[in-house]
Amino acid sequence: MPELADVAQRAENLRAQIQHHNRRYHELDDPEISDADYDALVRELRGLEEEFPELLTADSPTQQVGSAPSSLFAPVAHRQPMMSLDNAFSGEELEAWGARLERRLAAERGDDPDGAADGGMAVGFVCELKIDGVAMSIRYEGGRYHQAATRGDGRVGEDVTANVATLATVPKVLPDGAPGVLEVRGEVYMPVAAFEALNARQADAGARLFVNPRNSAAGSLRQKDPSITASRDLSWWSYQLGEVVGGPTFARHSETLTWLGELGLPVNPEIRVLSTLGEVQAFCRTWEQNRHDLPYEIDGVVVKVDDLATRDVLGATSKAPRWAIAYKFPPEERTTTLRDIAVSIGRTGKATPFAELEPVFVGGSTVGLATLHNEDQVRAKDVRPGDTVVVRKAGDVIPEVVGPVLAERPEGLPEWTFPTECPVCGEPLQRLEGEAATYCVNLGCPARRATAIEHFASRGAMDIEGFGEQTVRLFLEQGLLSDIGDIYTLDFDAVRGLEGFGETSVNNLRAAIEASKDRPLANLLVGLNIAHLGGAGSQVLARHFGHLDAVLAASEEEIAAVAGIGPIIAQSVHGFFSDEANRALVERLRAAGVNVTGPAAPSVPQTLEGRTIVVTGTLEGFSRDGAEEAVTSRGGKSPGSVSKKTTAVVVGESPGASKLTKAEELGIPILDEAGFVHLLETGELPG
Ligand code: IVH
């Protein structure tokens, strides 16, 4: 057993830390630690206070909501307190909450035989998405927008009426029949697209980047000048009634939400009324998996008892109602130490900085490395080796270092500078005009060599089976290879002597190399590792020029004039083939018998020239690659995401929700499979 004095000391220490972080989060909008790390501190303190109740103090942060309001805005006393919610971090904790509800209600029924006779306490649940934004209370008087206040410490919030008035989704006038007083609670949030656009503007202006949509929303509300708030594209979801005078009476929370919707207040469409905790668990799991399909961020599900009389029976603690709980998703953001920043050299010679992190469990896996993309990104984020940094891993997205925790930065920590020499071959690194990337331009750089050969042999390029990373590294080490040209003059007798290479595997390798000579020109172009030129661009070039010699003879302008080829690719392709060493390499490949021709004239009518078609979900008559090929072979493009430039979105079975929503938002035509076939054949959009 630990000494009580030690426990008391730890509890005191936790309280001080939590109070500090409350202030950073609620008052300064500049949190130093992730929500998950904060939750861990609160859980530890709550655990200690439960085990040693004598340590519980009235002013403990476990007994309070948020933080005192700042002096920047006038105070607003909430007529009904704005409470916080208890959290459940697992299915078991959700079950335990349900069991507590049942016990309390059973006890109540025991006390009150009338209640039991009514049988009126069956628990039904309303499940709502837990919007990751800023809690707000908006007050209408006489049907008109009157006041907006932040939560503050739950009793007194801040008057942000002028700022919230700039939100287009917050009605300023309610329809006839609205009650004399209506206070609606909900969340001001920033849609992900607005957050990304805001950070792009910040980056252009050389200003500090916002860490996440929630912080951006909070920072955008905390402005003395409402025109700044107005420029930030904030939005609003209503989820709870506050004070209402002169309105209808309701038996259920779900009815209040319907009514709010009828009054023109935005209510989230994903809300569900469910009757069992099993269904609630399924709802939580579904959204845990699909959270990134939404155009705004959520960090959990809020489960509320639907029946309002039952809510009254359950009541509240000093901090949170007993009739609701927040089921929190596993964290996608954590803080950790940035040990160092290193630079890796890719197959095109691109030098990519990446973070070496103290490993941290985030977004469902342990993250020790994270890309920092390029020099400008490191500068914009201003992360330095030795910093405490916020690391984010959201869904399938690769882990990202969001930014430093400045308050934790050791004094005098030097800024990181991009190396001037390649860490592998020592030759100078170069950054081309107008490009964000830095390159090692030494074609002989060992780092480039290995990855370049692997890429040449990979499936999207020359597709040489059995010629993967390990084989390439082994052959390089043994001096059997030094560039892609050597593949076709490989000394198989020497290979036969290597460990792991028996007669059969040598014969297979020989056959695989032989077969690769017949790949079409587009595959060869992919395999050559020309910066910026990917599969789609290679297809376009091969189709347009039909023969490698025509590509070699083309000027930069001629290449740029090909539909689907932009100036950057044109410059890169032309530059590549102007290089003597690269030309010599190509000639060696040709001499070895590698095919240098492609489909000369388009074999199908170019119905989709200049068009961009996004395909989402499963189609009956096309594989994913097949659908893409159907578009590109007709001169169109088929990228993976929807943008303003998208001509149409083709929707199959189980489409991606985010693509659909985006298409709807942008008013882009949505086609089914029949419409797609019609479009391929005629180039016309149906209807
Ligand atoms: S109900 C007494 N519903 O989560 C009930 N809160 O951790 C109070 N939140 O302060 C809140 N989505 O900022 C409720 N659908 C939702 C919510 C939600 C997000 C936030 C809100 C609240 C915090 C509690």
Residues whose N, C-alpha, C, O or C-beta is under 5 A from the ligand:
A	BS01	IVH	M83 S84 L85 E128 L129 K130 I131 V134 A135 E187 Y239 V302 P321 A326
